Structure formats: structure tokens, C-alpha cells
Amino acid sequence: DEEKLDAFLELNPFIPRDQIFVDGYDFTAYKEAGFGRFDEQDKEVVKQVSLTAPDLGGVGEWWKYLSNSMKVAPIPEDMKFGEIPEGVLRLGGTFVVNDDDIVYQWSDRLPGDHPDIANVLSVAKVSAAAKKDQYSVV
């Protein structure tokens, strides 16, 4: 959905347009990546997740988030009142990719269940350094 992508990129100007992937409303890429839906999660897995509200930097940033969430939500235009959009049920994840290799993958267990960012950055830095060393002239 071009309009939702434009809204997202306007709110996140540090993300280059050519480095973002948007799946269709059939969620083929999500399914291929092994991401499920939160309404299909095992109750024992759900119990393991501890969620906290993110620190968005104050009331103004929370308002910005809430007032823009519908502009970027994966809800198709032909949605009927009372239906739950597939995109709202879908879980996502985090990848670190180095060329054609996936060097890290995290699958969210619930919405808001994210990996430790320091760990993800560490994996990315180690992977980038290894690649740099691979091509260094000795």
C-alpha cells in the first residue's frame, strides 16, 4: 500500500526507501519467514513473554504514535466493520542479513515482544566486522 509506506517513511526519514520491504495483504513473505498470528500462539509460550510499554520520550511522542498508527496499519480499504484485519493478527520479527546470509532471526511471540536491541546490534557488528576482515588485504 503505497500511501501507508509513504506515511511510514515520512515518520521515519532515516530509513531509505530502497531498503524497506512491504508485504502484500496476503502476507506471503510473513508466512514464508515462519511468522504466525498471535491468536494462534500456544498459551504456555504467551505466559513466558513479559511486555512493557516502550519509552517513546513523553506525551508528545505517544500522541504522535497514536495519531499516526492508523495511517500505517495493515488494514485493507475494503475491510468491513467488525472484521479483524489479518495484518493486525500477524506477528513479525527481526533479521540481521549479511549479503545472502541470515545471521540472526527473532520471531515475535506476541505484538510488542522484541529482541534485546543490544544483542541484535552486537550480532550485526560482529557480522559486519567478519565480512570486512574477509575482504581485507594482508
Secondary structure, 3 states (H helix, E strand, C coil): CHHHHHHHHHHCCCCCHHHCCCCCCCCHHHHHCCCCEHHHCCHHHHHCCCCCCCCCCCHHHHHHHHHHHHHHCCCCCCCCCCCCCHHHHECCEEEEEECCEEEEEEECCCCCCCCCHHHHHHHHHHHHHHHHHHCCCC
